[in-house]
Amino acid sequence: MFPNIPKELYSGGRFYSCSVELPRITAARIAVWIDERMQKWDWSNFLNEYKKHCYSVSVIDIAKHTNSSEASVKKSKWFVDLLRTFLKGMVHDGLFKPGNKPSIFQLIDIRNEWASIREIMLSQRGTGAGVPSLVIDTRLFKHILEDKYRFHLRRHFDEQFAMPADGDDAPYHAKYTAKGYPSKLSDNLIVIWENQFDSISELGIIPRPLLRADLYNYLSLNSSKKTIFQRLDLRRLDGEHFSITPHQIRRWVTTAILRAGPSETAVDLWMGRTPRQSRQYDYRTAKERAEYVRSLYLAVDPPQDFLGRLVIRWREESIADDQIEEMIIEKLSILNLTPWGGCTRELYISPCDRGLMCIRGFGTDSGCKSFHLNPDDQEAKAAIESLLSEYEKILGIRNFWLIKCQRCKEENLSQRII
């Protein structure tokens, strides 16, 4: 029924506990055949005349009568010599002569001697000469398979909501789920055989969900299992095998989506991350980010930063749209991310002369000409709101030292707030 699992049923295999080892096949066949001869005493039907009026039967002859190969007999060294001696003794005692029947005492002795040899023959059990000799307790086997199946489902269920710390991913937490209740196999997007990604040829007999560990074993180099790149001998230019982690794929997908143009909020929702977390996975170059921000200034309502007000002024002066686009491209050749927005200054050539006070003077002519605001950047918005809240708290603190100094000058003033 399961031609691909015999090794798992042998000693040391995971299904060994439900198997019952039987005597080796060759020994069992020969023992059954001799039992019949002892009971019927019809040896004369199987004897060979090796010289005139002298008859015998050899171990090889018995093997032929039992459909056992000569090779399997030669490998049965634990009983072959004993059996040959036993058969020669019967020839010596004249028990194989035509018409000769043993006396009761002879028969008792022969059967006792045969019982001892038979016990030795059947003492070797399990696998021999590469041939399995066992039966399966189907009740126990089914029980083991059911436990293993439940384990796979439970492990996958737990994995979905209790991910270990891996890179910058936030852990998942289950809500409104029955504790320990496994999901159905049919609920999973990808179902594989339990040994699908192992280097062994057997796929296994239990289907299970795809686990995170499978992806790491399949794609990432480790000391225990060969990856798909090692099996196909796919190498980098330096000669080493490729090796990637699922987390790297997740980062690549995030960057690819951001390059397609949706907002960070939409990407966070789609990737199942907390708000603003996708920024940690944004591996676009400064030029790629600049290309995205340029489109904001070409819109009808550009951002209300220095460049946005400049674009509005250019439009009021009836400057052609293609010229405005060229000036925006010239201004926005690169874009570096800051906590409050973007900066087009080439910081590695010309460091910031404002001490990274990007929003000081924002909305006025004294504002930073290299600072750019993205209205869709929720992380920048939160950082600006946090900074504003901090400054409001600072400005709301009563400066008693200054009040005291002013009172010393006998100035009639109310409590000063700075």
Rosetta blueprint (number, residue, H / E / L):
1 M L
2 F L
3 P L
4 N L
5 I L
6 P H
7 K H
8 E H
9 L H
10 Y L
11 S L
12 G L
13 G L
14 R L
15 F L
16 Y H
17 S H
18 C H
19 S E
20 V E
21 E E
22 L L
23 P E
24 R L
25 I H
26 T H
27 A H
28 A H
29 R H
30 I H
31 A H
32 V H
33 W H
34 I H
35 D H
36 E H
37 R H
38 M H
39 Q H
40 K H
41 W L
42 D L
43 W H
44 S H
45 N H
46 F L
47 L L
48 N E
49 E E
50 Y E
51 K E
52 K L
53 H L
54 C E
55 Y E
56 S E
57 V L
58 S L
59 V H
60 I H
61 D H
62 I H
63 A H
64 K H
65 H H
66 T L
67 N L
68 S L
69 S L
70 E H
71 A H
72 S H
73 V H
74 K H
75 K L
76 S L
77 K L
78 W L
79 F L
80 V H
81 D H
82 L H
83 L H
84 R H
85 T H
86 F H
87 L H
88 K H
89 G H
90 M H
91 V H
92 H H
93 D L
94 G L
95 L L
96 F L
97 K L
98 P L
99 G L
100 N L
101 K L
102 P L
103 S L
104 I H
105 F H
106 Q H
107 L H
108 I H
109 D H
110 I H
111 R H
112 N H
113 E H
114 W H
115 A H
116 S H
117 I H
118 R H
119 E H
120 I H
121 M H
122 L L
123 S L
124 Q L
125 R E
126 G L
127 T L
128 G E
129 A L
130 G L
131 V E
132 P L
133 S L
134 L E
135 V E
136 I E
137 D L
138 T H
139 R H
140 L H
141 F H
142 K H
143 H H
144 I H
145 L H
146 E H
147 D H
148 K H
149 Y H
150 R H
151 F H
152 H H
153 L H
154 R H
155 R H
156 H H
157 F H
158 D H
159 E H
160 Q H
161 F H
162 A L
163 M L
164 P L
165 A L
166 D L
167 G L
168 D L
169 D L
170 A L
171 P L
172 Y L
173 H L
174 A L
175 K L
176 Y L
177 T L
178 A L
179 K L
180 G L
181 Y L
182 P L
183 S L
184 K L
185 L H
186 S H
187 D H
188 N L
189 L L
190 I L
191 V E
192 I E
193 W E
194 E L
195 N L
196 Q L
197 F L
198 D L
199 S L
200 I L
201 S L
202 E L
203 L L
204 G L
205 I L
206 I L
207 P E
208 R E
209 P E
210 L L
211 L L
212 R H
213 A H
214 D H
215 L H
216 Y H
217 N H
218 Y H
219 L H
220 S L
221 L L
222 N L
223 S L
224 S L
225 K L
226 K L
227 T L
228 I H
229 F H
230 Q H
231 R H
232 L L
233 D L
234 L L
235 R E
236 R L
237 L L
238 D L
239 G L
240 E L
241 H E
242 F L
243 S L
244 I L
245 T L
246 P H
247 H H
248 Q H
249 I H
250 R H
251 R H
252 W H
253 V H
254 T H
255 T H
256 A H
257 I H
258 L H
259 R H
260 A H
261 G L
262 P L
263 S L
264 E H
265 T H
266 A H
267 V H
268 D H
269 L H
270 W H
271 M H
272 G L
273 R L
274 T L
275 P L
276 R L
277 Q H
278 S H
279 R H
280 Q H
281 Y H
282 D L
283 Y L
284 R L
285 T L
286 A H
287 K H
288 E H
289 R H
290 A H
291 E H
292 Y H
293 V H
294 R H
295 S H
296 L H
297 Y H
298 L L
299 A L
300 V L
301 D L
302 P L
303 P L
304 Q L
305 D L
306 F H
307 L H
308 G H
309 R H
310 L H
311 V H
312 I H
313 R H
314 W H
315 R H
316 E H
317 E L
318 S L
319 I L
320 A L
321 D H
322 D H
323 Q H
324 I H
325 E H
326 E H
327 M H
328 I H
329 I H
330 E H
331 K H
332 L L
333 S L
334 I L
335 L L
336 N E
337 L E
338 T E
339 P L
340 W L
341 G E
342 G E
343 C E
344 T L
345 R L
346 E L
347 L L
348 Y L
349 I L
350 S L
351 P L
352 C L
353 D L
354 R L
355 G L
356 L L
357 M L
358 C L
359 I L
360 R L
361 G L
362 F L
363 G L
364 T L
365 D L
366 S L
367 G L
368 C L
369 K L
370 S L
371 F E
372 H E
373 L L
374 N L
375 P L
376 D L
377 D L
378 Q H
379 E H
380 A H
381 K H
382 A H
383 A H
384 I H
385 E H
386 S H
387 L H
388 L H
389 S H
390 E H
391 Y H
392 E H
393 K H
394 I H
395 L H
396 G L
397 I L
398 R E
399 N L
400 F H
401 W H
402 L H
403 I H
404 K H
405 C H
406 Q H
407 R H
408 C H
409 K L
410 E L
411 E L
412 N L
413 L L
414 S L
415 Q L
416 R L
417 I E
418 I L
